[in-house]
Amino acid sequence: MINDKERVTKLMKRIAQCLVLTLPLMVSGCWSTLIHLDGERCVYPGTRFGWNFATENAPSGLIGLIDVPFSLALDTVLLPYDLTAFLPEDMGGDDHACNLEGSIKVM
């Protein structure tokens, strides 16, 4: 028969496993979310910013590479919205330049 101490230990291990598995999902697309909440409409902004942050701040920034695939997925979903920034202003376009301080200059 399992005593209470073993039961609590098993429960704590299960909780720790759940946290380890769900933590990457909770921060998924974090860079994309933050940049889009600021109102920026650029092409793949979260992916570019996250990649640059991770590579410029190595080795402490390497944990940011976990977020890059999730930002890539969210940026892909938001791509049609971001592309509307390049339309004329009377059609919903945006006249300001994309400003991602410190990001990779690929566009």
C-alpha positions in Angstrom: 0.0 0.0 0.0 1.2 3.4 -0.9 1.6 5.8 2.0 0.8 9.5 1.9 4.4 10.6 1.5 4.8 8.5 -1.7 1.5 9.8 -3.0 2.5 13.4 -2.5 5.9 12.8 -4.1 4.2 11.2 -7.2 1.8 14.2 -7.4 4.7 16.7 -7.2 6.5 14.9 -9.9 3.5 14.9 -12.1 2.9 18.6 -11.5 6.6 19.3 -12.4 6.3 17.3 -15.6 3.1 19.2 -16.6 4.8 22.6 -16.0 7.9 21.6 -18.0 5.7 20.5 -20.9 3.3 23.4 -20.9 5.8 26.2 -20.3 7.0 26.4 -23.9 3.4 26.5 -25.0 2.5 29.3 -22.7 5.3 31.5 -24.1 4.8 30.4 -27.7 4.9 33.3 -30.1 5.8 35.7 -27.4 7.9 38.0 -29.5 5.2 38.1 -32.2 2.5 38.8 -29.7 4.5 41.6 -28.1 5.4 43.3 -31.3 1.9 43.1 -32.7 0.4 44.5 -29.5 2.7 47.5 -30.0 1.0 48.1 -33.3 3.9 47.2 -35.6 2.9 45.6 -38.9 6.1 44.2 -40.4 6.8 40.9 -42.3 7.7 38.2 -39.7 8.6 40.7 -37.0 8.6 38.2 -34.0 10.7 35.7 -35.8 13.3 38.3 -36.9 13.4 39.9 -33.5 13.6 36.6 -31.6 16.3 35.2 -33.8 18.4 38.4 -33.4 17.9 38.5 -29.7 19.0 34.9 -29.3 22.0 35.2 -31.5 23.2 38.6 -30.2 22.9 37.8 -26.5 24.4 34.3 -26.6 24.7 32.3 -24.5 22.1 33.8 -22.2 19.8 34.6 -25.2 19.9 31.0 -26.5 16.8 30.2 -24.4 15.0 32.6 -26.8 15.5 30.2 -29.6 12.8 28.1 -28.0 10.3 30.8 -29.0 11.5 31.3 -32.6 9.5 28.3 -34.2 6.3 29.4 -32.3 6.8 33.1 -33.4 7.4 31.8 -37.0 4.0 30.0 -36.8 2.2 33.0 -35.4 3.8 35.4 -37.8 2.7 33.1 -40.7 -0.9 33.2 -39.4 -0.7 37.0 -39.1 1.0 37.5 -42.5 -2.1 38.6 -44.4 -2.8 41.3 -41.7 0.8 42.4 -41.8 0.9 42.7 -45.6 -2.0 45.1 -45.5 0.5 47.7 -44.2 1.9 47.9 -47.7 -1.5 48.9 -49.2 -2.3 52.6 -50.0 -3.4 54.5 -46.9 -7.0 54.9 -48.2 -7.2 51.1 -48.4 -6.0 50.5 -44.8 -2.3 50.8 -45.4 0.3 52.2 -43.1 2.6 55.0 -44.0 5.3 54.5 -41.3 8.4 52.4 -41.8 8.7 49.1 -40.0 10.9 49.8 -37.0 12.3 46.8 -35.2 15.2 48.1 -33.3 17.9 45.5 -33.1 16.3 43.0 -35.4 17.9 41.3 -38.4 17.8 43.6 -41.4 16.4 41.2 -44.0 13.7 43.4 -45.4 
